[in-house]
Amino acid sequence: MTRSPVLDWLLLFAALGCYWLFLKGRLADRFGVSARGRRALYRFWVVKSAVLFIAPALVILAILGRGEALFAMPDIFAVAAGTLGLVPGGLARDTAFLLTVAGGLFGGALLGALMAQWRRRRGRAPWMMGNLRAVLPGKRGDLPAAAAVALAAGVSEELFFRLLLPLLIALVSGSALLGFVLSALLFVLAHRYQGAIGMIGSTALALVFTGFYWMTGSLWMTMLLHAAVDLNGLVIRPFVLGIRA
């Protein structure tokens, strides 16, 4: 059965509509969530990411008959990666590469936490990649909910920005590279609340996550990488810096 181009466009508009709703910063206020504290807000963010990113992505992939894309990189993505000289999936079984990535994450997290602690001891504010006051936990009791946000972001944002949107844009435009570029821009705009420095950092992360996905061919491994980065920022660093009880 030939797929209708009109359907592809409709599904793309539906996905963009979900993205627009996700950006509505006053949703939590309308439901009175933000007034109930940081943990309630964290739970709201987890539900919002599930409703507006995960659920639509799974439904749209099912409509397209592309459910296998959850476990195997779509051919159109592999072709795009190949044009850049990459071998999609070639590093998924490279133990040395994976250990290097894991070691780099651990070492970077440890170094960043130690530097932040060093600055604090000297009366300086810990350096952050943008304005993160709106998302950081305020006390130790917030950390489990913050960890849930980090895990939800890793799963939902990779599913939405590294798979669904690039695939839909590729289907309507014929270019997976264009799909990844536009998706990365939307990913950066979703982090505009972090200010200019935060958006620069989000741009770098979008490039890292996209490159990692292309090289490993594994969406799930990319989700783990994304979640690890967010866990460092939302849980590990606040804990090391001595967040109040």
C-alpha positions as CSV (number, residue, x, y, z in Angstrom):
1,M,0.0,0.0,0.0
2,T,1.4,3.4,-1.0
3,R,1.6,5.9,1.8
4,S,-0.1,9.2,1.3
5,P,2.1,12.3,1.4
6,V,-0.8,14.2,2.9
7,L,-0.8,11.8,5.9
8,D,2.9,12.4,6.4
9,W,2.3,16.2,6.6
10,L,-0.7,15.8,8.9
11,L,1.4,13.6,11.3
12,L,4.2,16.2,11.2
13,F,1.8,19.0,12.0
14,A,0.4,16.8,14.9
15,A,3.9,16.3,16.2
16,L,4.7,20.0,16.0
17,G,1.5,20.7,17.8
18,C,2.6,18.5,20.7
19,Y,5.9,20.3,20.7
20,W,4.1,23.7,20.9
21,L,2.0,22.5,23.8
22,F,5.1,21.3,25.5
23,L,6.7,24.7,25.3
24,K,3.7,26.4,27.0
25,G,5.4,27.5,30.1
26,R,2.1,28.4,32.0
27,L,0.6,24.9,31.9
28,A,1.8,24.0,35.4
29,D,0.5,27.3,36.7
30,R,-2.9,26.7,35.2
31,F,-3.2,23.4,37.0
32,G,-1.8,24.9,40.2
33,V,1.2,22.6,40.2
34,S,4.0,25.1,40.6
35,A,2.4,26.4,43.8
36,R,2.6,23.0,45.4
37,G,6.4,22.8,45.3
38,R,9.3,21.5,43.3
39,R,8.5,17.8,43.7
40,A,5.0,18.4,42.3
41,L,6.4,20.3,39.4
42,Y,8.9,17.5,38.7
43,R,6.1,15.0,38.6
44,F,4.1,17.3,36.3
45,W,7.1,17.5,33.9
46,V,7.4,13.7,33.8
47,V,3.7,13.3,33.0
48,K,3.9,16.2,30.4
49,S,6.9,14.5,28.6
50,A,5.0,11.2,28.5
51,V,1.8,12.7,27.2
52,L,3.3,15.2,24.7
53,F,6.4,13.4,23.5
54,I,6.4,9.6,24.3
55,A,2.7,8.8,23.6
56,P,2.4,10.8,20.3
57,A,5.7,9.3,19.1
58,L,4.6,5.8,19.7
59,V,1.2,6.4,18.1
60,I,2.6,8.2,15.0
61,L,5.2,5.4,14.5
62,A,2.5,2.9,14.7
63,I,0.4,4.8,12.1
64,L,3.4,4.9,9.8
65,G,4.1,1.2,10.3
66,R,7.6,2.2,11.6
67,G,7.6,0.6,15.0
68,E,10.8,-1.2,14.2
69,A,12.6,2.2,14.2
70,L,12.6,1.9,18.0
71,F,15.1,-0.9,17.8
72,A,16.8,-0.4,14.5
73,M,17.9,2.8,12.8
74,P,15.7,3.6,9.8
75,D,17.4,3.1,6.5
76,I,17.0,6.7,5.5
77,F,19.0,7.7,8.6
78,A,21.7,5.3,7.9
79,V,22.1,6.7,4.4
80,A,22.3,10.2,5.7
81,A,25.0,9.1,8.2
82,G,26.9,7.4,5.5
83,T,27.1,10.6,3.4
84,L,29.1,12.0,6.3
85,G,31.5,9.1,6.3
86,L,30.0,7.4,9.4
87,V,29.2,3.7,9.6
88,P,25.8,3.5,11.5
89,G,25.8,1.0,14.2
90,G,29.5,0.2,13.8
91,L,30.4,1.3,17.3
92,A,27.4,-0.3,19.1
93,R,29.5,-3.5,19.7
94,D,32.8,-1.7,20.2
95,T,33.5,-2.3,23.9
96,A,36.4,0.1,24.0
97,F,34.3,2.9,22.6
98,L,31.5,2.3,25.1
99,L,33.9,2.2,28.0
100,T,35.5,5.4,26.8
101,V,32.2,7.1,26.7
102,A,31.2,5.8,30.1
103,G,34.6,6.8,31.5
104,G,34.3,10.3,30.0
105,L,30.9,10.8,31.5
106,F,32.1,9.7,34.9
107,G,35.3,11.7,34.8
108,G,33.6,14.8,33.5
109,A,30.9,14.6,36.1
110,L,33.4,14.1,38.9
111,L,35.6,17.0,37.6
112,G,32.7,19.3,37.2
113,A,31.4,18.6,40.7
114,L,34.9,19.1,42.2
115,M,35.3,22.4,40.4
116,A,31.9,23.5,41.5
117,Q,32.7,22.7,45.1
118,W,36.1,24.5,44.8
119,R,34.4,27.6,43.6
120,R,31.8,27.5,46.3
121,R,34.5,27.2,49.0
122,R,36.0,30.4,47.6
123,G,32.7,32.2,47.8
124,R,32.0,32.0,44.1
125,A,28.8,30.6,42.6
126,P,29.2,27.2,40.9
127,W,29.5,27.5,37.2
128,M,26.5,26.2,35.3
129,M,25.7,25.7,31.6
130,G,23.0,28.4,31.5
131,N,20.3,29.5,33.9
132,L,19.2,26.3,35.6
133,R,17.5,27.7,38.7
134,A,14.1,26.8,37.4
135,V,14.9,23.1,37.2
136,L,17.4,22.4,40.1
137,P,16.3,20.7,43.2
138,G,16.0,22.9,46.3
139,K,16.6,20.2,49.0
140,R,17.6,16.5,49.2
141,G,14.0,15.3,49.3
142,D,13.6,16.6,45.7
143,L,16.4,14.4,44.4
144,P,14.4,11.3,43.6
145,A,11.8,13.3,41.7
146,A,14.7,15.2,39.9
147,A,16.1,11.8,38.9
148,A,12.8,10.8,37.5
149,V,12.8,14.0,35.4
150,A,16.3,13.2,34.1
151,L,15.3,9.7,33.1
152,A,12.1,10.9,31.5
153,A,14.0,13.6,29.5
154,G,16.5,11.0,28.3
155,V,13.8,8.8,27.0
156,S,11.2,11.3,25.7
157,E,13.5,13.8,24.1
158,E,15.6,11.3,22.2
159,L,12.4,9.5,21.0
160,F,10.9,12.8,19.9
161,F,13.9,14.8,18.7
162,R,16.3,12.1,17.5
163,L,13.7,9.7,15.9
164,L,10.2,11.0,15.4
165,L,10.8,14.6,14.1
166,P,13.8,13.7,11.9
167,L,11.8,10.8,10.4
168,L,8.7,12.8,9.7
169,I,10.7,15.7,8.2
170,A,12.7,13.2,6.1
171,L,9.5,11.7,4.8
172,V,8.0,15.0,3.7
173,S,11.3,16.5,2.4
174,G,13.3,13.5,1.3
175,S,16.3,14.6,3.4
176,A,17.1,13.0,6.7
177,L,20.0,15.5,7.2
178,L,17.5,18.3,7.0
179,G,15.3,16.5,9.5
180,F,18.1,16.2,12.0
181,V,19.1,19.9,11.6
182,L,15.6,21.2,12.1
183,S,15.0,18.8,15.0
184,A,18.2,20.0,16.6
185,L,17.0,23.6,16.3
186,L,13.7,22.7,17.9
187,F,15.6,20.9,20.7
188,V,17.7,24.0,21.4
189,L,14.6,26.3,21.4
190,A,13.0,24.0,23.9
191,H,15.8,24.9,26.3
192,R,15.6,28.6,25.7
193,Y,14.6,29.2,29.4
194,Q,18.3,28.5,30.2
195,G,19.4,31.7,28.4
196,A,22.0,32.2,25.7
197,I,24.7,30.1,27.4
198,G,22.3,27.3,28.0
199,M,21.2,27.3,24.4
200,I,24.8,27.1,23.3
201,G,25.3,24.1,25.6
202,S,22.0,22.6,24.2
203,T,23.4,23.0,20.7
204,A,26.5,21.1,21.6
205,L,24.5,18.4,23.3
206,A,22.2,18.0,20.3
207,L,25.3,17.5,18.1
208,V,26.7,14.9,20.6
209,F,23.5,13.0,20.9
210,T,22.9,13.0,17.2
211,G,26.5,11.8,16.5
212,F,26.2,9.1,19.1
213,Y,23.0,7.9,17.7
214,W,24.5,7.8,14.2
215,M,27.6,6.0,15.3
216,T,25.9,3.4,17.5
217,G,22.7,3.0,15.5
218,S,21.0,2.6,18.9
219,L,18.3,4.9,20.1
220,W,18.2,3.2,23.5
221,M,21.9,3.8,24.1
222,T,21.5,7.4,23.1
223,M,18.6,7.6,25.6
224,L,21.0,6.3,28.3
225,L,23.6,8.8,27.4
226,H,21.1,11.7,27.5
227,A,19.7,10.5,30.9
228,A,23.3,10.2,32.3
229,V,24.0,13.8,31.3
230,D,20.8,15.0,32.9
231,L,21.3,12.9,36.1
232,N,24.7,14.6,36.5
233,G,23.2,18.1,36.3
234,L,20.0,17.5,38.3
235,V,21.1,14.9,40.9
236,I,24.9,14.3,41.2
237,R,26.2,17.9,41.2
238,P,23.5,19.2,43.7
239,F,24.2,16.2,46.0
240,V,28.0,16.7,45.9
241,L,27.6,20.5,46.5
242,G,25.8,19.7,49.7
243,I,22.2,20.4,48.9
244,R,20.3,21.1,52.2
245,A,18.3,18.3,53.8
